[in-house]
Amino acid sequence: MADGATRLHHPSSRSKARRAKRTPERAIDIPDGVSDTILAIDGVEVRLTNLGKTFWPELELTKRDLLQYYAHVAPYLLPHVVDRAMVMKRYPHGASGPCFFMKRAPVPRPAWIQTCSIEHASGNVIDFPMVQDLPSLMWVVNLGCIDLNQWYARCDDVDRPDYLHFDLDPVPGAHFETVRSTAFVVRDALHALGMQPLAKTTGSRGIHIYVPIVRGPTQKQVWTFAKRFAQAVAMEHPDIITAEYRVAKRPPGRVLVDYNQNAWGRTLASIYSPRPTAKATVSTPVTWQELEDGATIADFHLRNVPARLAAIGDLWSPLVSPRGRFDLAPILA
């Protein structure tokens, strides 16, 4: 990191750690009826604590249930978060309690936790944890992280993302049906440019649309394209869409096509993340046909997503595939 950080350049480095096993050796079962336990996972010991703490009171779901969920979905989740800095959003008192963000990996921590050190323009260097395997996933979730929030760029170059995305967020007065309609508008506009967008429910109120891109353009360039795109679709469909980032200026009953989440250092809830909602809904990939058939946020939750994945696999595997990525550079030229 000798070059020094600027507003557009942020040196980063990955700490040395044991060789992570990206695919867990075996499924793990977290014991029920105990408060704390130590599990041997892929050659290391992982301490899990306060397993009986209630995280979703209405559903009688505990911290142990959350950890077990993540253990089930780990083979599908890990390819999407590996080698990326992770912002921790911690809920020490469960989904209905207050939360706080934490960027710096806590000390002390296990020696096998790998970090991504990112220098900011201020000169401050932050050591973010990375979720590289099942043990580090269990460690992060045990800190009280309900949803995962990874960076859009990998640690070896945190200024160049490998996907473009839009957060479709309903403005007060807009219903989820309007969110779905907005998703189809965004999909068709991206198709017209030759892109193959992927959709997932946010698990909260909206829909996330992602496009796998060839890594090359900077985060600022990707953000600039996203802004122009969002403003264009808003101009064409002002009856349902807005790109107005100022909250007070947004017209009611519209859906915000939020491009600003493409800015450097921003994060969104990851794929397969449970959310701190009353029904423990999960941010879940969906097919466009499922959206056309009326899929809703409530259709996907902590209790049914593992079975869905076992049945149909990861619908978002193209997001991490080296093939089929859209080259954004010619559009930016």
Secondary structure, DSSP 4 states (H G I P E B T S, - for coil): -TT---SS---EEE---PPP-SS-SS---PPSS-S-EEEEETTEEEEE--TT-EEEGGGTEEHHHHHHHHHHHHHHHHHHHTTSBEEEEE-TT-TTS--EEE-SPPSS--TT--EEEEE-TTS-EEEEEB--SHHHHHHHHHTTBSS-EE-SS-TT-TTS-SEEEEEEEEPTT--HHHHHHHHHHHHHHHHHTT---EEEE-SSSSEEEEEEB-S-S-HHHHHHHHHHHHHHHHHH-TTTEE---SGGGSPTT-EEEE-GGGSTT---PPTT-B-SSTT-BB--EE-HHHHHTT--GGG-BTTTHHHHHHHH--TTGGGG-SSS-B--HHHH-
